[in-house]
Amino acid sequence: MDDITPFMRERLAKLDELAGEGIDPFPSAFPVSHLIGDVIAAFSPSDEATLAAAPAVAVAGRVVSLRGHGKASFAHLRDRTGRIQIYVRLDAVGERAYGLFKRLDVGDFVGVRGRPFRTRTGELSVHVAELTLLSKSLRPLPDKWHGLSDVEVRYRQRYVDLIANPAVAEVFRRRARIVAEMRRFLDARGFLEVETPMMQSIPGGATARPFVTHHNALGMDLFLRIAPELYLKRCVVGGLDRVYEINRNFRNEGLSTQHNPEFTMLEFYQAYADYRDLMVLTEELLLHVVQAICGSDRVAYQGQELRFVPPWPRLSVEEALVRLGGLRAEDLRTAETLRAAAAARNVPVNPGWGWAKLLMELFEALGEAHCVQPTFITDFPAELSPLAKARPDDPRYVQRFELYIAGMEVANAYSELNDPREQRRRFEAQARAREAGDEEAQYLDEDFLRALEYGLPPTAGEGIGIDRLVMLLTDSASIRDVILFPLLRPEARPGDPAGEPAASSAVRE
């Protein structure tokens, strides 16, 4: 510890005192009989006579307040279920235990045994008969009036953030419930949860730059997966007609309020369905989750009310650019007209981009932000969707949708390309793009092509960004607010070169 403060020196001295008295400040266990919330629920309605006859309880938690009055003192303990007052008297616990209590600090963990009772002010409390120190806190907690407000420190020291800001802990409890409800919905419809490799010899299933690692024993480079798609479709080839995975994906890209290089997705595949079937399924799934978590079909997010009752609007990319982005239909016809439209609206574009890339860049710049209510955007250019099935009436486009809510892409889905010959042609085009310098172009995966040659039934697949969904259902402005330990640059240390903001995070908007 190279940052010892006077407060810490005082606590370290107490630690030495306790050790000298034979008191273990870090015992192995404490037999808890009740969670604090259970004590409150069980005894809050009780009258004095009932409390007087109540059995003793054993509770444990972190000390969050201390108040001493000579030979009698009060404190509050908090565990994951609530907070309760304890009352400690010298004549009830004895000199040794009371002396221990007087050396407690806010932040310490203690276990107590005693009977529930009500103080003169009517507060339900535990009259302590036995007290055990369970863990000595060496660092003081943030001041209760000011809390932990520095955003960088909150992300870097999430353990303190969870202690100091109870609302933060509630975000992650809600996140767990959201994931559980998604599982419940899919399980009830016959989907099988599976696990696929996180280290892959060929990264596939998305257009993204992967992270590279190395396996020493095999002497080969491996990639952290950018998506589980190609393995999940192999499962469907093998007869697992409905599969899903709640997975960690890794993409070697920048950071922003909506992007973290490590993120969580729900990805699922349904045989004998197409992308239109998944639109209906997505409406049902998200409405189920919203109602289960929020108790309503409406959610307040960053000052806006989001309504999840289906059906949701369905717009093609080109319709969205006209209706929401302010372009004219004639602006969308060629790369030249799109480039002119971009210049007129100060949208930066690359001179080498073709029609498809320009179309999507303009949608991202001009259309996305206007998709506030849940909106399906459909009919993406085929050259930017190498794994999706083309529209039979117009092969320039694929059978694909993205779901936007509050201006964020939340889901991506399509009818899966299951013709192995066409998939090979698409992969070869991606390989040429990679050779030309596109680091996000997809690799050619011969084993996946072999799987398709055994036969993939008509199938639709979808990925839903769990982090972004949690943002929406917890009214969180940044993805880092819903990831327990978001990626940050290394913490600045004394002696670091001046002018190097090592503690800040590279952010792209």
Disulfide bonds with the S-S distance in Angstrom:
none
